[in-house]
């Protein structure tokens, strides 16, 4: 395996992680900002007021986006498992190295 393949493999894994976590992070950010503005305008300084709406909204997004998240993760895992023998053969020098980047 070449260093380019390993770097590309890691980059794609990080992209998938960011893609899967982005919906929950964005909802948490928006809800947190809205609650902070509400707290600033009403001068209510209750610490638990921030957590309950965030937990509820993030859970709702997780339930709604769950099938899509599972599909993306399944595609990635299936792709890894299908191309793993090709990568091993290429690492041993039995396959053409041009297959490596397109395998993921």
C-alpha positions as CSV (number, residue, x, y, z in Angstrom):
1,X,0.0,0.0,0.0
2,X,1.2,3.4,-0.9
3,X,1.2,6.4,1.4
4,X,-1.1,8.2,-1.1
5,X,-3.7,5.4,-0.7
6,X,-3.5,5.5,3.1
7,X,-3.9,9.3,3.2
8,X,-6.8,9.1,0.7
9,X,-8.4,6.3,2.8
10,X,-8.1,8.4,6.0
11,X,-9.4,11.5,4.2
12,X,-12.5,9.7,3.0
13,X,-13.1,8.3,6.5
14,X,-12.8,11.8,8.0
15,X,-15.2,13.2,5.3
16,X,-17.7,10.5,6.1
17,X,-17.5,11.3,9.9
18,X,-18.0,15.0,9.2
19,X,-20.9,14.3,6.9
20,X,-22.6,12.0,9.4
21,X,-22.2,14.4,12.3
22,X,-23.0,17.6,10.5
23,X,-26.8,17.5,10.9
24,X,-26.7,17.0,14.7
25,X,-24.0,19.6,15.1
26,X,-25.8,22.2,13.1
27,X,-29.1,21.7,15.0
28,X,-27.2,21.9,18.3
29,X,-25.6,25.1,17.2
30,X,-28.8,26.7,16.0
31,X,-30.8,25.7,19.1
32,X,-28.0,26.7,21.4
33,X,-27.9,30.2,19.8
34,X,-31.6,30.6,20.0
35,X,-31.7,29.6,23.7
36,X,-28.8,31.9,24.4
37,X,-30.6,34.9,22.7
38,X,-33.7,34.0,24.7
39,X,-31.7,33.8,28.0
40,X,-30.1,37.2,27.2
41,X,-33.3,38.9,26.5
42,X,-35.2,37.5,29.5
43,X,-32.2,37.5,31.8
44,X,-33.0,33.9,32.9
45,X,-29.6,32.3,33.7
46,X,-30.7,28.7,34.2
47,X,-27.9,26.3,33.1
48,X,-30.3,23.4,32.4
49,X,-32.4,25.5,30.0
50,X,-29.8,25.0,27.3
51,X,-29.5,21.3,27.5
52,X,-33.1,20.1,27.4
53,X,-34.0,21.8,24.0
54,X,-30.7,20.6,22.5
55,X,-31.2,17.0,23.6
56,X,-34.7,17.0,22.3
57,X,-33.9,18.5,18.9
58,X,-30.7,16.5,18.3
59,X,-32.6,13.3,19.2
60,X,-35.4,14.3,16.7
61,X,-32.8,15.0,14.0
62,X,-31.1,11.7,14.8
63,X,-34.4,9.8,14.4
64,X,-35.4,11.6,11.2
65,X,-31.9,11.4,9.6
66,X,-31.2,7.9,10.9
67,X,-32.0,6.0,7.8
68,X,-29.9,8.3,5.7
69,X,-27.0,8.1,8.1
70,X,-27.2,4.3,8.2
71,X,-27.3,4.1,4.5
72,X,-24.2,6.2,4.1
73,X,-22.3,4.2,6.7
74,X,-23.5,0.9,5.2
75,X,-22.3,2.0,1.7
76,X,-18.9,3.0,3.0
77,X,-18.5,-0.3,5.0
78,X,-19.7,-2.4,2.1
79,X,-17.3,-0.6,-0.2
80,X,-14.4,-1.3,2.1
81,X,-15.3,-5.0,2.5
82,X,-15.8,-5.5,-1.3
83,X,-12.5,-3.9,-2.2
84,X,-10.4,-5.2,0.6
85,X,-9.1,-8.3,-1.4
86,X,-8.1,-6.0,-4.3
87,X,-6.1,-3.8,-1.9
88,X,-4.4,-6.8,-0.3
89,X,-3.4,-8.1,-3.8
90,X,-2.2,-4.7,-4.8
91,X,-0.1,-4.4,-1.6
92,X,1.5,-7.7,-2.5
93,X,2.2,-6.6,-6.0
94,X,-0.3,-8.9,-7.7
95,X,-2.7,-6.3,-9.0
96,X,-2.3,-3.1,-10.9
97,X,-1.8,-0.1,-8.6
98,X,-4.3,2.0,-10.6
99,X,-7.1,0.2,-8.9
100,X,-6.3,1.6,-5.5
101,X,-7.8,5.1,-5.5
102,X,-11.0,4.1,-7.3
103,X,-11.6,1.3,-4.9
104,X,-13.0,3.5,-2.1
